[in-house]
Amino acid sequence: MDRSGIGIIAGTYVDTQMGVDFFAAKGIAAKGYPVSSSPEEQSKLQILSPNELAEDIRKLVRRIKDEGRDTVIVYCNSLSTAVDFQAISREEEVRIITPLTAYKSIASKYNFVGLLTANNQTSSGIEKIMLGVNPDIDVVGIALLPVVILIEANLPAKAIIEKFGLNHIVQFFNTIGVDAIILGCTHFPYLSAELNKLTKLPILDPVETMFQML
């Protein structure tokens, strides 16, 4: 990897900056390239305008290359499932790492998981990837776009959990006996410390796997 830095592509300014901060804390310089102005806009683009979104992504990848960066991190689960980044990587001849590889690893270790995502398209995409590795895995997904919006607004994690009754969702996962809970949105580590107080289940963050891939 070019140690002069990597490019971070994500949905909004907030999660893009989360990605920049995450890799900076690991000692890797990064510059952010957000795709949209809000979670709502991003979700609509992914579901209703995938071709337009893919073209926007392609332009950002070219810009990152022109600025001398040879590695792109897609710091957004939902974006990763909405666009064919493997095709863009081949065509633009640039290394692109997404959270999706992490799900292959998770699927090889677990047979029953709870999944928290920003929208249902993301849940479907992640489930498809995991089933491709482990046909016996059961994935119980819950989409939480309103939670993403309040994380963007910087509401305290405990207040978000109380407002949306996330303690009941965690208890549901406890009750049905999942092996682990997956944070299928790069916003959700914002809630990790509070969520860990509610369960002894492993709470998995795919972003760590992306770091290892570097």
Backbone torsions as a table, in degrees:
resi	resn	phi	psi	omega
1	MET	NA	142.7	174.4
2	ASP	-70.3	112.1	-175.6
3	ARG	-73.7	-1.0	174.6
4	SER	-71.5	-12.8	175.2
5	GLY	140.4	165.4	178.1
6	ILE	-123.7	163.0	175.0
7	GLY	-101.6	134.1	178.5
8	ILE	-109.3	116.6	173.6
9	ILE	-105.8	131.0	176.4
10	ALA	-149.2	-178.5	-172.6
11	GLY	-69.7	-53.6	-175.8
12	THR	-124.3	175.9	177.8
13	TYR	-60.3	-40.2	-173.9
14	VAL	-64.9	-52.7	-178.6
15	ASP	-71.9	-26.8	173.3
16	THR	-62.2	-44.4	179.0
17	GLN	-66.9	-34.2	174.6
18	MET	-58.0	-42.0	178.1
19	GLY	-65.1	-43.6	177.7
20	VAL	-59.5	-45.8	-178.7
21	ASP	-65.7	-39.4	-179.8
22	PHE	-60.2	-49.7	-176.9
23	PHE	-74.4	-30.0	175.3
24	ALA	-63.1	-38.4	177.9
25	ALA	-65.3	-22.7	177.1
26	LYS	-90.9	2.7	178.1
27	GLY	87.8	17.4	-178.7
28	ILE	-114.8	119.2	178.9
29	ALA	-67.4	139.7	-177.5
30	ALA	-147.3	151.3	173.6
31	LYS	-124.3	138.9	-175.2
32	GLY	-95.8	147.0	179.8
33	TYR	-137.1	87.0	-179.8
34	PRO	-72.0	153.1	-177.2
35	VAL	-97.5	-32.8	-173.8
36	SER	-142.2	176.7	-174.2
37	SER	-97.7	-13.9	-177.5
38	SER	-155.6	158.7	176.7
39	PRO	-60.1	-37.7	-179.6
40	GLU	-63.6	-44.8	178.4
41	GLU	-62.5	-42.3	-178.8
42	GLN	-62.8	-44.5	-179.0
43	SER	-63.5	-41.4	179.1
44	LYS	-65.3	-40.6	177.4
45	LEU	-60.1	-44.8	-176.8
46	GLN	-63.7	-39.6	-173.7
47	ILE	-88.5	-39.4	-171.8
48	LEU	-102.3	-23.7	-174.4
49	SER	-135.0	56.3	-175.9
50	PRO	-63.1	-33.8	180.0
51	ASN	-68.0	-43.3	176.7
52	GLU	-62.0	-42.5	179.3
53	LEU	-62.5	-44.4	-179.6
54	ALA	-60.6	-39.2	179.1
55	GLU	-67.9	-38.6	176.0
56	ASP	-61.9	-41.8	179.3
57	ILE	-63.8	-43.8	-179.4
58	ARG	-58.8	-41.5	178.9
59	LYS	-63.8	-39.8	178.5
60	LEU	-66.0	-40.9	178.9
61	VAL	-61.4	-42.1	178.0
62	ARG	-63.8	-39.7	178.1
63	ARG	-63.3	-43.3	178.8
64	ILE	-60.3	-43.2	177.5
65	LYS	-62.1	-45.0	-178.5
66	ASP	-62.3	-27.6	179.3
67	GLU	-86.7	5.2	172.3
68	GLY	90.8	15.3	178.3
69	ARG	-102.9	134.0	-174.8
70	ASP	-109.0	4.9	178.3
71	THR	-133.3	133.4	178.3
72	VAL	-117.1	130.3	173.2
73	ILE	-106.1	125.8	174.7
74	VAL	-93.3	100.9	-174.9
75	TYR	-92.9	59.0	-177.2
76	CYS	-166.7	115.1	-179.6
77	ASN	-64.1	-46.7	-175.7
78	SER	-65.1	-38.9	177.1
79	LEU	-63.0	-38.4	-178.4
80	SER	-64.4	-32.7	-179.4
81	THR	-85.5	-14.9	-175.4
82	ALA	-92.0	-19.8	-174.4
83	VAL	-128.2	143.1	178.3
84	ASP	-82.5	87.1	-177.4
85	PHE	-73.1	-25.3	176.3
86	GLN	-63.3	-41.6	179.1
87	ALA	-65.9	-44.2	179.5
88	ILE	-63.4	-39.8	178.8
89	SER	-60.2	-44.7	179.5
90	ARG	-66.2	-47.2	-173.4
91	GLU	-69.9	-35.6	-178.3
92	GLU	-95.5	-3.4	177.5
93	GLU	54.5	54.4	177.7
94	VAL	-140.7	145.0	179.7
95	ARG	-75.6	125.8	178.5
96	ILE	-126.2	125.4	179.2
97	ILE	-113.5	128.8	178.7
98	THR	-122.1	167.9	178.0
99	PRO	-68.2	-11.5	-170.2
100	LEU	-64.0	-32.5	178.7
101	THR	-60.2	-33.6	-179.2
102	ALA	-61.1	-32.8	-177.0
103	TYR	-71.3	-27.2	174.8
104	LYS	-65.5	-41.7	178.5
105	SER	-65.9	-43.5	179.8
106	ILE	-62.3	-41.8	-177.9
107	ALA	-64.3	-25.9	179.5
108	SER	-79.1	-10.6	-175.5
109	LYS	-110.9	-21.3	-173.4
110	TYR	-129.1	153.7	178.5
111	ASN	-115.1	-8.9	-177.5
112	PHE	-151.0	113.3	-174.3
113	VAL	-133.0	149.3	168.8
114	GLY	-96.8	140.2	-173.4
115	LEU	-129.4	124.6	176.0
116	LEU	-108.7	122.2	-177.5
117	THR	-132.4	175.5	178.4
118	ALA	-83.0	-35.3	178.8
119	ASN	-148.1	166.8	-174.0
120	ASN	-71.9	-25.7	175.3
121	GLN	-61.9	-39.6	177.8
122	THR	-64.4	-43.6	178.5
123	SER	-57.5	-43.9	179.9
124	SER	-63.4	-43.8	-178.7
125	GLY	-64.3	-42.5	179.4
126	ILE	-67.4	-42.1	178.9
127	GLU	-60.2	-41.9	-179.8
128	LYS	-61.2	-43.2	179.5
129	ILE	-63.5	-43.9	-176.9
130	MET	-69.1	-38.2	177.6
131	LEU	-66.2	-29.8	177.8
132	GLY	-65.2	-26.8	178.5
133	VAL	-92.0	-41.6	-175.7
134	ASN	-133.6	92.9	-177.6
135	PRO	-61.1	-14.9	-178.4
136	ASP	-93.8	-2.2	-176.5
137	ILE	-74.2	141.8	173.1
138	ASP	-108.9	128.3	-178.2
139	VAL	-118.9	120.3	176.8
140	VAL	-106.5	106.5	-173.3
141	GLY	-105.8	144.3	176.4
142	ILE	-133.3	125.4	-179.0
143	ALA	-94.6	134.9	-170.2
144	LEU	-136.0	54.7	179.4
145	LEU	-57.4	-40.1	177.7
146	PRO	-58.6	-31.3	177.1
147	VAL	-67.7	-41.8	178.1
148	VAL	-59.0	-42.1	-178.8
149	ILE	-61.1	-41.1	-179.5
150	LEU	-75.5	-28.7	172.7
151	ILE	-64.4	-42.0	177.4
152	GLU	-61.1	-31.2	179.2
153	ALA	-82.0	-0.4	176.4
154	ASN	66.1	29.6	173.0
155	LEU	-67.7	140.4	-179.8
156	PRO	-55.8	143.5	-175.4
157	ALA	-56.8	-43.5	-178.2
158	LYS	-62.0	-39.1	179.9
159	ALA	-66.4	-38.5	178.3
160	ILE	-64.5	-44.4	-179.8
161	ILE	-61.7	-40.7	179.3
162	GLU	-69.7	-42.1	-176.8
163	LYS	-61.9	-40.4	-175.3
164	PHE	-103.6	7.4	177.0
165	GLY	61.2	36.8	-179.0
166	LEU	-64.8	-21.4	175.0
167	ASN	-62.1	-33.7	178.3
168	HIS	-71.4	-34.8	177.1
169	ILE	-66.0	-43.8	178.4
170	VAL	-63.7	-40.7	178.4
171	GLN	-64.1	-37.1	175.3
172	PHE	-59.1	-46.2	178.3
173	PHE	-62.8	-39.8	176.2
174	ASN	-60.0	-44.1	-174.3
175	THR	-67.5	-40.5	-177.6
176	ILE	-81.9	-8.4	171.1
177	GLY	82.9	35.4	176.3
178	VAL	-64.8	157.6	179.6
179	ASP	-81.8	-27.1	-176.5
180	ALA	-164.3	160.8	174.5
181	ILE	-113.2	128.1	-178.6
182	ILE	-102.7	131.3	173.5
183	LEU	-86.3	91.0	-174.2
184	GLY	-87.5	28.1	175.2
185	CYS	-148.5	133.9	-176.5
186	THR	-70.3	-8.5	171.7
187	HIS	-74.8	-29.8	-164.6
188	PHE	-72.2	-20.1	171.9
189	PRO	-57.8	-19.3	173.2
190	TYR	-55.2	-28.3	-177.1
191	LEU	-98.8	-3.3	-168.4
192	SER	-55.0	-46.9	-175.4
193	ALA	-60.4	-40.6	179.6
194	GLU	-73.7	-39.0	179.4
195	LEU	-63.8	-37.5	-179.6
196	ASN	-64.1	-21.7	177.3
197	LYS	-74.5	-16.2	-173.1
198	LEU	-98.1	-8.7	-174.5
199	THR	-156.7	155.8	171.8
200	LYS	-97.8	-0.7	177.4
201	LEU	-66.0	147.1	172.2
202	PRO	-62.2	135.1	174.7
203	ILE	-111.4	114.0	-168.3
204	LEU	-100.1	130.1	178.4
205	ASP	-113.8	107.5	-176.5
206	PRO	-62.7	-16.5	-177.2
207	VAL	-62.0	-34.5	178.9
208	GLU	-61.0	-36.0	177.8
209	THR	-65.7	-38.4	177.5
210	MET	-61.9	-40.2	178.0
211	PHE	-61.4	-43.7	179.5
212	GLN	-61.4	-32.2	179.8
213	MET	-66.9	-22.5	176.6
214	LEU	-72.7	NA	NA
